[in-house]
Amino acid sequence: MEMYGLYRLKEQMNEENALNFIYERAKEIFQYDYEKVGLDKDFGVSKIAVYEQSGKLKIEMPRLAIVGVGIKLST
């Protein structure tokens, strides 16, 4: 919640409702069609995945980002 600057939602609603609201919005936003953007379909999860592993709750969230830009100048 704090990572994305959404801490003020706790002021508007209780913490549980704020977390549920954030989770529902995140499920809508963080989903990708990897093949459509030119990546292998096994690049990673295409939408938020929640599962249990070794007795702990895990969440995996996809994220695409531009990590670099290059310009080739003619000489």
N, CA, C and O atoms as a GROMACS GRO file, in nm:
protein
  300
    1MET      N    1   0.083  -0.118   0.000
    1MET     CA    2   0.000   0.000   0.000
    1MET      C    3   0.088   0.125   0.000
    1MET      O    4   0.066   0.217  -0.079
    2GLU      N    5   0.187   0.128   0.086
    2GLU     CA    6   0.274   0.245   0.094
    2GLU      C    7   0.364   0.255  -0.028
    2GLU      O    8   0.399   0.365  -0.071
    3MET      N    9   0.401   0.140  -0.086
    3MET     CA   10   0.492   0.138  -0.200
    3MET      C   11   0.436   0.218  -0.318
    3MET      O   12   0.511   0.282  -0.391
    4TYR      N   13   0.305   0.215  -0.335
    4TYR     CA   14   0.243   0.285  -0.447
    4TYR      C   15   0.175   0.415  -0.404
    4TYR      O   16   0.099   0.473  -0.482
    5GLY      N   17   0.201   0.462  -0.284
    5GLY     CA   18   0.144   0.587  -0.237
    5GLY      C   19  -0.004   0.582  -0.211
    5GLY      O   20  -0.073   0.684  -0.220
    6LEU      N   21  -0.056   0.465  -0.180
    6LEU     CA   22  -0.199   0.448  -0.159
    6LEU      C   23  -0.238   0.443  -0.012
    6LEU      O   24  -0.350   0.402   0.022
    7TYR      N   25  -0.148   0.484   0.074
    7TYR     CA   26  -0.172   0.478   0.218
    7TYR      C   27  -0.291   0.563   0.262
    7TYR      O   28  -0.351   0.536   0.366
    8ARG      N   29  -0.326   0.664   0.185
    8ARG     CA   30  -0.440   0.750   0.223
    8ARG      C   31  -0.574   0.677   0.212
    8ARG      O   32  -0.673   0.721   0.269
    9LEU      N   33  -0.575   0.567   0.138
    9LEU     CA   34  -0.699   0.488   0.132
    9LEU      C   35  -0.739   0.439   0.271
    9LEU      O   36  -0.857   0.426   0.300
   10LYS      N   37  -0.639   0.413   0.357
   10LYS     CA   38  -0.669   0.370   0.494
   10LYS      C   39  -0.745   0.478   0.570
   10LYS      O   40  -0.823   0.447   0.660
   11GLU      N   41  -0.722   0.605   0.534
   11GLU     CA   42  -0.792   0.714   0.599
   11GLU      C   43  -0.938   0.721   0.553
   11GLU      O   44  -1.026   0.764   0.628
   12GLN      N   45  -0.964   0.678   0.430
   12GLN     CA   46  -1.098   0.684   0.373
   12GLN      C   47  -1.181   0.560   0.403
   12GLN      O   48  -1.304   0.568   0.407
   13MET      N   49  -1.116   0.448   0.423
   13MET     CA   50  -1.185   0.322   0.452
   13MET      C   51  -1.096   0.244   0.547
   13MET      O   52  -0.979   0.277   0.562
   14ASN      N   53  -1.147   0.142   0.611
   14ASN     CA   54  -1.060   0.066   0.702
   14ASN      C   55  -0.954  -0.010   0.622
   14ASN      O   56  -0.964  -0.024   0.500
   15GLU      N   57  -0.853  -0.058   0.692
   15GLU     CA   58  -0.739  -0.120   0.624
   15GLU      C   59  -0.780  -0.240   0.540
   15GLU      O   60  -0.732  -0.255   0.427
   16GLU      N   61  -0.866  -0.326   0.591
   16GLU     CA   62  -0.908  -0.444   0.516
   16GLU      C   63  -0.977  -0.405   0.385
   16GLU      O   64  -0.949  -0.463   0.280
   17ASN      N   65  -1.067  -0.308   0.390
   17ASN     CA   66  -1.135  -0.264   0.268
   17ASN      C   67  -1.039  -0.197   0.172
   17ASN      O   68  -1.051  -0.214   0.051
   18ALA      N   69  -0.943  -0.121   0.224
   18ALA     CA   70  -0.843  -0.057   0.139
   18ALA      C   71  -0.759  -0.163   0.068
   18ALA      O   72  -0.733  -0.151  -0.052
   19LEU      N   73  -0.717  -0.265   0.140
   19LEU     CA   74  -0.636  -0.371   0.079
   19LEU      C   75  -0.716  -0.447  -0.026
   19LEU      O   76  -0.662  -0.481  -0.132
   20ASN      N   77  -0.842  -0.475   0.001
   20ASN     CA   78  -0.927  -0.543  -0.097
   20ASN      C   79  -0.946  -0.457  -0.222
   20ASN      O   80  -0.942  -0.508  -0.334
   21PHE      N   81  -0.968  -0.328  -0.202
   21PHE     CA   82  -0.984  -0.235  -0.314
   21PHE      C   83  -0.859  -0.235  -0.401
   21PHE      O   84  -0.868  -0.243  -0.523
   22ILE      N   85  -0.742  -0.225  -0.338
   22ILE     CA   86  -0.615  -0.224  -0.411
   22ILE      C   87  -0.595  -0.354  -0.487
   22ILE      O   88  -0.554  -0.353  -0.603
   23TYR      N   89  -0.624  -0.467  -0.422
   23TYR     CA   90  -0.607  -0.598  -0.487
   23TYR      C   91  -0.697  -0.609  -0.610
   23TYR      O   92  -0.653  -0.658  -0.714
   24GLU      N   93  -0.821  -0.566  -0.600
   24GLU     CA   94  -0.913  -0.574  -0.714
   24GLU      C   95  -0.865  -0.486  -0.829
   24GLU      O   96  -0.873  -0.527  -0.944
   25ARG      N   97  -0.817  -0.367  -0.800
   25ARG     CA   98  -0.764  -0.279  -0.906
   25ARG      C   99  -0.638  -0.340  -0.966
   25ARG      O  100  -0.620  -0.336  -1.088
   26ALA      N  101  -0.551  -0.397  -0.883
   26ALA     CA  102  -0.427  -0.457  -0.932
   26ALA      C  103  -0.457  -0.573  -1.027
   26ALA      O  104  -0.389  -0.590  -1.128
   27LYS      N  105  -0.559  -0.654  -0.996
   27LYS     CA  106  -0.595  -0.765  -1.084
   27LYS      C  107  -0.638  -0.714  -1.221
   27LYS      O  108  -0.613  -0.780  -1.322
   28GLU      N  109  -0.703  -0.599  -1.226
   28GLU     CA  110  -0.745  -0.542  -1.354
   28GLU      C  111  -0.626  -0.485  -1.432
   28GLU      O  112  -0.621  -0.497  -1.554
   29ILE      N  113  -0.532  -0.426  -1.362
   29ILE     CA  114  -0.422  -0.354  -1.427
   29ILE      C  115  -0.307  -0.447  -1.466
   29ILE      O  116  -0.258  -0.441  -1.579
   30PHE      N  117  -0.264  -0.533  -1.376
   30PHE     CA  118  -0.145  -0.615  -1.398
   30PHE      C  119  -0.180  -0.747  -1.466
   30PHE      O  120  -0.177  -0.853  -1.404
   31GLN      N  121  -0.214  -0.739  -1.594
   31GLN     CA  122  -0.233  -0.858  -1.676
   31GLN      C  123  -0.188  -0.826  -1.817
   31GLN      O  124  -0.218  -0.720  -1.872
   32TYR      N  125  -0.116  -0.919  -1.875
   32TYR     CA  126  -0.054  -0.894  -2.004
   32TYR      C  127  -0.074  -1.012  -2.098
   32TYR      O  128  -0.079  -1.127  -2.056
   33ASP      N  129  -0.084  -0.981  -2.225
   33ASP     CA  130  -0.082  -1.080  -2.331
   33ASP      C  131   0.059  -1.075  -2.388
   33ASP      O  132   0.088  -0.996  -2.478
   34TYR      N  133   0.146  -1.159  -2.335
   34TYR     CA  134   0.288  -1.153  -2.370
   34TYR      C  135   0.313  -1.170  -2.520
   34TYR      O  136   0.396  -1.100  -2.577
   35GLU      N  137   0.241  -1.262  -2.583
   35GLU     CA  138   0.261  -1.282  -2.726
   35GLU      C  139   0.226  -1.157  -2.804
   35GLU      O  140   0.291  -1.127  -2.905
   36LYS      N  141   0.126  -1.084  -2.760
   36LYS     CA  142   0.083  -0.962  -2.828
   36LYS      C  143   0.191  -0.853  -2.823
   36LYS      O  144   0.201  -0.771  -2.914
   37VAL      N  145   0.272  -0.853  -2.717
   37VAL     CA  146   0.379  -0.754  -2.706
   37VAL      C  147   0.515  -0.810  -2.748
   37VAL      O  148   0.618  -0.747  -2.726
   38GLY      N  149   0.513  -0.929  -2.811
   38GLY     CA  150   0.635  -0.984  -2.868
   38GLY      C  151   0.721  -1.065  -2.774
   38GLY      O  152   0.840  -1.083  -2.800
   39LEU      N  153   0.664  -1.115  -2.664
   39LEU     CA  154   0.740  -1.197  -2.570
   39LEU      C  155   0.687  -1.340  -2.569
   39LEU      O  156   0.571  -1.364  -2.604
   40ASP      N  157   0.772  -1.435  -2.530
   40ASP     CA  158   0.728  -1.574  -2.518
   40ASP      C  159   0.615  -1.584  -2.416
   40ASP      O  160   0.614  -1.511  -2.317
   41LYS      N  161   0.521  -1.674  -2.442
   41LYS     CA  162   0.408  -1.688  -2.350
   41LYS      C  163   0.452  -1.741  -2.215
   41LYS      O  164   0.380  -1.725  -2.116
   42ASP      N  165   0.569  -1.805  -2.208
   42ASP     CA  166   0.619  -1.855  -2.080
   42ASP      C  167   0.714  -1.755  -2.013
   42ASP      O  168   0.798  -1.794  -1.931
   43PHE      N  169   0.702  -1.628  -2.048
   43PHE     CA  170   0.786  -1.523  -1.991
   43PHE      C  171   0.766  -1.513  -1.840
   43PHE      O  172   0.859  -1.474  -1.769
   44GLY      N  173   0.651  -1.546  -1.791
   44GLY     CA  174   0.616  -1.540  -1.649
   44GLY      C  175   0.466  -1.540  -1.638
   44GLY      O  176   0.397  -1.562  -1.736
   45VAL      N  177   0.416  -1.517  -1.519
   45VAL     CA  178   0.271  -1.514  -1.503
   45VAL      C  179   0.214  -1.396  -1.583
   45VAL      O  180   0.274  -1.289  -1.589
   46SER      N  181   0.099  -1.418  -1.644
   46SER     CA  182   0.038  -1.312  -1.724
   46SER      C  183  -0.060  -1.229  -1.644
   46SER      O  184  -0.105  -1.124  -1.688
   47LYS      N  185  -0.094  -1.278  -1.525
   47LYS     CA  186  -0.181  -1.203  -1.434
   47LYS      C  187  -0.142  -1.240  -1.291
   47LYS      O  188  -0.065  -1.334  -1.270
   48ILE      N  189  -0.193  -1.168  -1.196
   48ILE     CA  190  -0.158  -1.192  -1.056
   48ILE      C  191  -0.193  -1.336  -1.017
   48ILE      O  192  -0.304  -1.383  -1.042
   49ALA      N  193  -0.098  -1.403  -0.956
   49ALA     CA  194  -0.117  -1.540  -0.909
   49ALA      C  195  -0.090  -1.546  -0.759
   49ALA      O  196   0.014  -1.499  -0.712
   50VAL      N  197  -0.182  -1.604  -0.686
   50VAL     CA  198  -0.167  -1.621  -0.541
   50VAL      C  199  -0.170  -1.770  -0.513
   50VAL      O  200  -0.262  -1.840  -0.557
   51TYR      N  201  -0.070  -1.820  -0.440
   51TYR     CA  202  -0.063  -1.962  -0.410
   51TYR      C  203   0.013  -1.985  -0.280
   51TYR      O  204   0.079  -1.895  -0.228
   52GLU      N  205   0.003  -2.106  -0.231
   52GLU     CA  206   0.075  -2.142  -0.110
   52GLU      C  207   0.197  -2.225  -0.148
   52GLU      O  208   0.190  -2.314  -0.233
   53GLN      N  209   0.309  -2.194  -0.085
   53GLN     CA  210   0.433  -2.266  -0.111
   53GLN      C  211   0.508  -2.280   0.022
   53GLN      O  212   0.536  -2.181   0.089
   54SER      N  213   0.539  -2.402   0.057
   54SER     CA  214   0.611  -2.430   0.182
   54SER      C  215   0.540  -2.369   0.303
   54SER      O  216   0.605  -2.319   0.395
   55GLY      N  217   0.408  -2.375   0.303
   55GLY     CA  218   0.331  -2.325   0.415
   55GLY      C  219   0.318  -2.174   0.422
   55GLY      O  220   0.267  -2.120   0.520
   56LYS      N  221   0.365  -2.104   0.318
   56LYS     CA  222   0.357  -1.958   0.316
   56LYS      C  223   0.276  -1.913   0.194
   56LYS      O  224   0.281  -1.977   0.088
   57LEU      N  225   0.203  -1.806   0.210
   57LEU     CA  226   0.125  -1.750   0.101
   57LEU      C  227   0.218  -1.668   0.011
   57LEU      O  228   0.291  -1.582   0.060
   58LYS      N  229   0.215  -1.695  -0.117
   58LYS     CA  230   0.300  -1.625  -0.214
   58LYS      C  231   0.213  -1.554  -0.315
   58LYS      O  232   0.104  -1.600  -0.349
   59ILE      N  233   0.260  -1.440  -0.363
   59ILE     CA  234   0.192  -1.369  -0.470
   59ILE      C  235   0.296  -1.336  -0.576
   59ILE      O  236   0.405  -1.288  -0.545
   60GLU      N  237   0.259  -1.362  -0.700
   60GLU     CA  238   0.347  -1.330  -0.812
   60GLU      C  239   0.271  -1.235  -0.903
   60GLU      O  240   0.155  -1.260  -0.937
   61MET      N  241   0.336  -1.126  -0.940
   61MET     CA  242   0.269  -1.023  -1.017
   61MET      C  243   0.352  -0.992  -1.141
   61MET      O  244   0.473  -0.969  -1.130
   62PRO      N  245   0.289  -0.991  -1.258
   62PRO     CA  246   0.365  -0.958  -1.379
   62PRO      C  247   0.394  -0.809  -1.386
   62PRO      O  248   0.320  -0.727  -1.332
   63ARG      N  249   0.500  -0.776  -1.454
   63ARG     CA  250   0.532  -0.635  -1.471
   63ARG      C  251   0.620  -0.619  -1.594
   63ARG      O  252   0.722  -0.686  -1.607
   64LEU      N  253   0.579  -0.532  -1.682
   64LEU     CA  254   0.659  -0.500  -1.799
   64LEU      C  255   0.711  -0.358  -1.783
   64LEU      O  256   0.639  -0.270  -1.735
   65ALA      N  257   0.833  -0.336  -1.822
   65ALA     CA  258   0.890  -0.202  -1.809
   65ALA      C  259   0.995  -0.180  -1.919
   65ALA      O  260   1.062  -0.274  -1.961
   66ILE      N  261   1.006  -0.059  -1.963
   66ILE     CA  262   1.115  -0.023  -2.054
   66ILE      C  263   1.239  -0.004  -1.969
   66ILE      O  264   1.238   0.076  -1.875
   67VAL      N  265   1.344  -0.077  -2.000
   67VAL     CA  266   1.465  -0.069  -1.918
   67VAL      C  267   1.580   0.002  -1.988
   67VAL      O  268   1.685   0.025  -1.928
   68GLY      N  269   1.560   0.037  -2.113
   68GLY     CA  270   1.665   0.108  -2.181
   68GLY      C  271   1.620   0.159  -2.316
   68GLY      O  272   1.528   0.104  -2.376
   69VAL      N  273   1.685   0.262  -2.364
   69VAL     CA  274   1.657   0.319  -2.495
   69VAL      C  275   1.790   0.347  -2.561
   69VAL      O  276   1.883   0.396  -2.497
   70GLY      N  277   1.799   0.317  -2.688
   70GLY     CA  278   1.922   0.344  -2.760
   70GLY      C  279   1.895   0.424  -2.887
   70GLY      O  280   1.790   0.409  -2.949
   71ILE      N  281   1.989   0.508  -2.925
   71ILE     CA  282   1.979   0.587  -3.047
   71ILE      C  283   2.108   0.565  -3.125
   71ILE      O  284   2.218   0.581  -3.072
   72LYS      N  285   2.092   0.530  -3.251
   72LYS     CA  286   2.208   0.514  -3.336
   72LYS      C  287   2.219   0.637  -3.425
   72LYS      O  288   2.129   0.665  -3.505
   73LEU      N  289   2.327   0.709  -3.412
   73LEU     CA  290   2.350   0.828  -3.493
   73LEU      C  291   2.426   0.789  -3.618
   73LEU      O  292   2.519   0.709  -3.614
   74SER      N  293   2.384   0.846  -3.728
   74SER     CA  294   2.457   0.818  -3.853
   74SER      C  295   2.588   0.896  -3.852
   74SER      O  296   2.596   1.009  -3.803
   75THR      N  297   2.691   0.834  -3.908
   75THR     CA  298   2.822   0.902  -3.911
   75THR      C  299   2.866   0.935  -4.050
   75THR      O  300   2.973   0.992  -4.070
   0.00000   0.00000   0.00000
